[in-house]
């Protein structure tokens, strides 16, 4: 059975445990990299990662971008939304349909 993980700083992710998700708090980028690789080798279908941590691991995230599973999804942390999550969605949509249908010059 597939599982869902949440990865990031403790303050940002701990509430997800109450929803039944498995949380993996990390203190720095290197611990985040090791934990992400470990999670990707297990039966996790979805891995939520705080935008702040994801911003520190661009090479690691690109490594799993083309794989079907797990889906690695950036989420805002306690420091707020950095825009990384929506930027990744925008890029994926542009790749899928060939143009930007989410934002126009007046929306962004």
C-alpha positions as CSV (number, residue, x, y, z in Angstrom):
1,X,0.0,0.0,0.0
2,X,1.3,3.4,-0.9
3,X,2.0,6.0,1.7
4,X,2.2,9.8,2.0
5,X,5.2,11.7,3.6
6,X,5.8,15.3,4.6
7,X,9.3,16.5,4.7
8,X,10.7,19.8,6.0
9,X,11.3,21.8,9.2
10,X,9.5,20.6,12.3
11,X,7.4,23.7,12.8
12,X,6.0,23.5,9.3
13,X,5.2,19.8,9.0
14,X,4.2,18.6,12.5
15,X,0.5,19.3,12.1
16,X,0.3,16.9,9.2
17,X,0.8,14.0,11.6
18,X,-2.7,14.7,13.0
19,X,-4.0,13.9,9.5
20,X,-2.3,10.5,9.4
21,X,0.6,11.5,7.2
22,X,4.1,10.4,8.0
23,X,6.3,13.4,8.9
24,X,10.0,13.6,8.5
25,X,11.5,16.7,10.1
26,X,15.0,17.7,9.0
27,X,17.3,20.4,10.2
28,X,19.4,21.2,7.1
29,X,19.6,20.6,3.3
30,X,22.0,17.6,3.6
31,X,19.6,15.8,6.0
32,X,16.8,16.7,3.7
33,X,18.6,15.2,0.7
34,X,19.4,11.9,2.5
35,X,15.8,11.7,3.8
36,X,14.3,12.4,0.4
37,X,16.4,9.7,-1.3
38,X,15.4,7.3,1.4
39,X,11.7,8.1,1.1
40,X,11.9,7.8,-2.7
41,X,13.2,4.2,-2.3
42,X,10.2,3.2,-0.1
43,X,6.5,2.9,-1.0
44,X,5.6,6.6,-0.9
45,X,3.3,7.7,-3.7
46,X,3.3,11.4,-2.6
47,X,6.0,13.4,-0.8
48,X,5.1,16.9,0.3
49,X,8.2,19.0,0.9
50,X,8.3,22.5,2.2
51,X,9.2,25.1,-0.4
52,X,12.1,26.4,1.7
53,X,13.7,22.9,1.7
54,X,12.8,22.2,-1.9
55,X,14.6,25.5,-2.9
56,X,17.8,24.0,-1.4
57,X,17.5,20.7,-3.3
58,X,16.9,21.6,-7.0
59,X,19.2,18.9,-8.3
60,X,17.6,16.3,-6.1
61,X,14.1,17.3,-7.1
62,X,15.0,17.2,-10.8
63,X,16.3,13.7,-10.4
64,X,12.8,12.5,-9.6
65,X,10.9,14.8,-11.9
66,X,10.5,12.3,-14.8
67,X,9.5,9.4,-12.5
68,X,5.9,8.4,-12.2
69,X,6.2,7.9,-8.4
70,X,6.7,9.4,-6.0
71,X,5.0,12.8,-6.8
72,X,7.1,15.4,-5.0
73,X,5.0,18.4,-4.2
74,X,6.3,21.7,-2.7
75,X,4.1,23.2,0.0
76,X,4.4,26.5,1.9
77,X,6.0,26.4,5.3
78,X,5.7,28.5,8.4
79,X,7.8,31.2,6.7
80,X,5.1,31.5,4.0
81,X,4.8,30.9,0.3
82,X,7.9,31.4,-1.8
83,X,6.1,30.7,-5.1
84,X,8.1,27.6,-5.8
85,X,5.1,25.3,-5.8
86,X,3.0,27.3,-8.2
87,X,6.1,27.8,-10.4
88,X,6.5,24.1,-10.7
89,X,2.8,23.6,-11.6
90,X,3.0,26.4,-14.2
91,X,6.1,24.8,-15.8
92,X,4.4,21.4,-15.9
93,X,1.3,22.8,-17.5
94,X,3.4,24.7,-20.1
95,X,5.2,21.4,-20.9
96,X,1.9,19.5,-21.2
97,X,-0.1,22.0,-23.4
98,X,2.7,24.0,-25.0
99,X,1.7,27.4,-23.5
100,X,1.0,29.3,-20.3
101,X,-2.7,28.9,-19.6
102,X,-2.5,29.5,-15.9
103,X,-1.1,33.1,-15.9
104,X,-1.3,35.8,-18.4
105,X,0.7,39.1,-18.3
106,X,-1.9,40.8,-16.2
107,X,-2.4,37.9,-13.7
108,X,1.1,37.3,-12.4
